[in-house]
């Protein structure tokens, strides 16, 4: 691991937070599939390959009663993480500088959630075995794990662009020059390929993927000698060898057939109840290049097709919007709703329309299905909605979850929704801005990008020490 140690100490990996690894996401997915997952506000979390700790620090800041441990090989990463924890005054998070191959369950203890983002494909085979061993030894009986990795067949294409960049990126050059030369050479080859050929089109797509990425990210991801993608079937086999099993992807939409062609859906129906075969075929159809997989112990009998939104302890949120008025909502007319990603759907069921209107109005608050039905009925002037209407709304919302139009949770973020005389933004978000981050992490989990320098300065002033008039000057 000496070479890897050197590269990450000389070129630290960029600071990111990853909402798909949030304890709320892992707990919710586990619960929906039949596990007695720990609640996000009362859990123990281990992150392997934690980098400079930014991801784990964002969780520790929001979830004060939970505890967090991060492990990374880089001294620079760990020292930076410890310094940040001290600066933020977080006592529920700690960081360990260590090689994964040296760690045991006795060293680490047991955890409700274990995270490894951007690690599995970037370590030697022996370390990968140790990573899975830690999941097997340190994950609680009803624990949930997250593992991301580069996937085939999509990465067959990515490997072409990576090899082109490496051809020009002489290893004797410093990291900044390697990235500069590699990127420039990929651009040159793309421009030189036969005009409008399939090959040129493919290279243009690959080039577009790296334009907005940082030099550090390109250096560690595209120029790394350690970058091993996997077919899903092989990943699943490795899980089984370690006493683990696949649950689902972290993003419910990514493996749902709803957005695939009718022919693709027909192919998937032929897989029956074979979840692993279905997942592999989806990858082949979509040319998937990256996976964020959720895992648990193999002795747990999972529920693969359960009612989602009305499950016990589940909360619902959505940024869905509509311009329809109250009369249109209450009628049987079709009303257009727009999701946060621009997806448009038309709904003609009054109770469902009223439920969606309420979700849009209270975002980022999360509500139980029971309370949501109550608010929708109130909107429509109903005393008690018909059981058939409730079932129909439940069915539609379940479909919306797998289409990415609503989100499901077990955790209600603690934030205010009124502006005080001395407004205060999240201390963690202000710390991110102070340290040069281009995005800030909300207490609800998602990352937000301040539109300009004025917005960034405005957020930095919201420290609870300035009144509204001072902030607006």
HELIX and SHEET records of a PDB file:
HELIX    1   1 UNK A    2  UNK A   10  1                                   9    
HELIX    2   2 UNK A   19  UNK A   21  5                                   3    
HELIX    3   3 UNK A   23  UNK A   32  1                                  10    
HELIX    4   4 UNK A   54  UNK A   62  1                                   9    
HELIX    5   5 UNK A   75  UNK A   88  1                                  14    
HELIX    6   6 UNK A  100  UNK A  102  5                                   3    
HELIX    7   7 UNK A  105  UNK A  108  1                                   4    
HELIX    8   8 UNK A  120  UNK A  122  5                                   3    
HELIX    9   9 UNK A  125  UNK A  138  1                                  14    
HELIX   10  10 UNK A  154  UNK A  168  1                                  15    
HELIX   11  11 UNK A  175  UNK A  192  1                                  18    
HELIX   12  12 UNK A  198  UNK A  210  1                                  13    
HELIX   13  13 UNK A  215  UNK A  221  1                                   7    
HELIX   14  14 UNK A  232  UNK A  241  1                                  10    
HELIX   15  15 UNK A  257  UNK A  259  5                                   3    
HELIX   16  16 UNK A  262  UNK A  269  1                                   8    
HELIX   17  17 UNK A  275  UNK A  286  1                                  12    
HELIX   18  18 UNK A  326  UNK A  330  1                                   5    
HELIX   19  19 UNK A  350  UNK A  362  1                                  13    
HELIX   20  20 UNK A  369  UNK A  380  1                                  12    
HELIX   21  21 UNK A  387  UNK A  403  1                                  17    
HELIX   22  22 UNK A  427  UNK A  434  1                                   8    
HELIX   23  23 UNK A  453  UNK A  461  1                                   9    
HELIX   24  24 UNK A  468  UNK A  471  1                                   4    
SHEET    1   A 7 UNK A  93  UNK A  97  0                                        
SHEET    2   A 7 UNK A  67  UNK A  72  1                                        
SHEET    3   A 7 UNK A  44  UNK A  48  1                                        
SHEET    4   A 7 UNK A 111  UNK A 116  1                                        
SHEET    5   A 7 UNK A 139  UNK A 150  1                                        
SHEET    6   A 7 UNK A 290  UNK A 297 -1                                        
SHEET    7   A 7 UNK A 244  UNK A 249 -1                                        
SHEET    1   B 3 UNK A 367  UNK A 368  0                                        
SHEET    2   B 3 UNK A 315  UNK A 317 -1                                        
SHEET    3   B 3 UNK A 407  UNK A 409 -1                                        
SHEET    1   C 2 UNK A 335  UNK A 338  0                                        
SHEET    2   C 2 UNK A 344  UNK A 347 -1                                        
SHEET    1   D 2 UNK A 440  UNK A 441  0                                        
SHEET    2   D 2 UNK A 447  UNK A 448 -1                                        
END                                                                             
